Structure formats: C-alpha cells, structure tokens
Amino acid sequence: MTEKFSVQRYLRGLKFPFCPGCGNYTVANSFLRGVHELGYGDLAGFVFCSGIGCAAWIPSPYFLADSIHTPHGRSIPVATGVKLFRPELKVVVFGGDGDLAGIGLSHLIHAARRNVDIKVIMVNNMVYGMTGGQVAPTTPFRTVTSTTPYKSFERPIDAVRLVASAGANYAARWTTAHQEQLKESVKKALETPGFCFIETVSQCPTAFGRRAGFKNVAEMLRWFKQNSIPREEAEKMPPEMLEGKIVVGEFAYGKAPTLSENIRQMVVEARKAYA
C-alpha cells in the first residue's frame, strides 16, 4: 500500500495485556506490517484462531477482526474447520510453543501433513510463560525454569524442521531480533497456498529471562542475534557446533496441492465414477 502504515488501523484500541518487553508486541507489529504491505486496508477477509497462553492473546480481542478462542492446543482443528467451510477467508492461527508444540503438537503435525490452507505463527518463548515459566518442549537444554531449578535435562523439539518434514508448503524460523525477515515471511506465508508455519523465537523477560540469567530485554535480543545462524551455514556445520544456537531461515517452500483442493478433486472423481 502507498498509504503510510498505522498499526491502529488494524486494532480495536484496547491495551495489550503483555508484560513490558514481551516479544509479542514485535510479532503483532511484524504481522500487521506484512498485512499492510500486501495491500490489505483492513482485516475483513481474515479469521484468527488461538488457544491458551500469552501469544494466543495477540489477535483476540485486540485485532479488529473475527477471532475464535479455543481450548488449550485446539486452535488448529478449529481453524481447519473454518477454512473448509469458508475457503475464501485467510485463516491465521497464533499460539505459543506450549500451546502448539506441546499440548497441540499432534494437530500441528497432521495439519502440515494434510497441507491445510491455514497460516500458523508460533511464538516460541521457550517456556510455558503464562502459567509460571514451567519447562516446555522447546526449552533449551540445561536451562533453569520454575520446574527445572537444577536446569532442564531434555533436548528441545525442533518444531520448524518437524513441520517441514511433515509436508508444509512453507516453514520458516526467525527471532524477534529479525523483524524485517519476520515481516517478509508473513507476507510469503499469506501469499502461499497450503499449510504455512512461522516459528518466532521470542523474549520472555518475566518467566524465562530472569531465571535463565538475562539482566534485561536488550541482553536477550543481543543473545538472539549472536546465537542465530542462517540455515544455509548451519547445514555445513557439525552438530556439536550448533549446540545452543538458533538456526534461522526458510526450511520449506513448496507448491503441493492443499487439503481443500484434494477434497474437491475427490468429489469430482466420485461424481464421475457414480454418474
């Protein structure tokens, strides 16, 4: 759009509930900037689905759009139903790592496998932020959390690679220190048919940062920048050199038929077979 970007165009005027320094502000801003640059003057053609957790509050009730709040981990099947019933709409899911890669992991995998034409933005703050900073499937190895005071002892899940291997048409990972790349990924996801997934590693100074030893938000953002490695470089490095690093970039970019397209094709074939 040639008109100057204003975040207020897309918001209801309510105050976001996030802690000072939360990365959800960056994610919301990057998403809406991407929407603006694609030429959407409003969110009338969008529906947002979210579950439970801090990131789930990004769209609802703050975006000036239709939205559905679902039980914990169940935003993706609800979004699937919306898309199948109203295929003309842009259906976008916002959620945290606990919501999407923990409680709702099975739905995430199978939506990617089916190539459902929805867009999923996962804000990975590396803990269950809203409920007290408990260890999550994405918590970095040997990190102090409220439930692992002597450091976590499980390897974290690599959500973006899992989704890419399951069959997503688009999958990318960035951090909140990569705002321009995140915005461009939002644009690409909204323009790509099929299942699209963007993981955003995000700072949580309240539930993660203080226990992990970070003094402030700025220190966390510097850590993101210093520890981020482009996917192309990471593929040339031995595993031991990637310990504690954040591999960023695009992990899948395909054009496979979507679930809706496959269903319509099956209907056509069935009608011909039984005509």
Phi, psi and omega in degrees: 000143177281336179292141182297140181291134172222119182298333183294337178301331187252004185243158179276353182089011177271155180275125178300148185269009190281155178293155174302133179086359181296141180287348179298330176299316180295318181296314179299316181296316180295320178297312183291328174296319178297317177300315180298315183291339175278355176098009178278114179282343177206185182250028184297330182266013182248151166229133181248137177238141178208158182258238181239140180132170183303311183294335180294342179274358180300308183274326190243124004261025193275325176287142178278075187197169173286137180212156180230124173265128185245172171299166183302124176080005187247015182291325184292314177296326176294316178297324178299316179297319178299315183294320180292326181277327180231073186296342181283348183272151169274116183252120186236133177253131170246137177194166177269177181291324177293322181289316188261323182260355178249273182301320186254023186300318181299319179296321179298313182297313185285331174294322176292318179299319180282345184058048177296139184278065174231162181245129183241124177246111181258119177269109186262095177264008168074005174211173167278091191291316188288334187258008173127007176081033178288158178299142183236171178298342183256000181298129179303146180302135178063049177245138177283127173228180181293336179252358174229070184296341178255023178087145181290148186237012178247145176286139181285153176284144176260086191298317185292322177291323178298314180295319179298316181289337179284341175126013180297144176286334178212134177213132182214157174226132173222180173240172178290352173274359180243060188296319182294316179295321178297314178300317180293326176293323176301314179299317181294320180295318181292335181264353181260121176295149177099186183285124180234135187227128176236117174265127178242109176288124192229148178284140172229086185296335184281308188262333182253307190302312185293326179283329181279355174099011178274137183282326183199179182296318181302321179293324178294318180294322175297321178297319177301312182295316184289333185256002179273134180232127177302144183305319182299322177287320183298327181293343179263358185257148176289153183306322183295334179280349180262000178300126178078006181262161176246112180275121184243159179132196178260135185246346177205139176206093185232183182224036180293152178301147180276169177301316181299318179296319179295321179295314180298321179295319178297321179297316179300313181295320180295320179295321178293321183293327184249016179289000000 
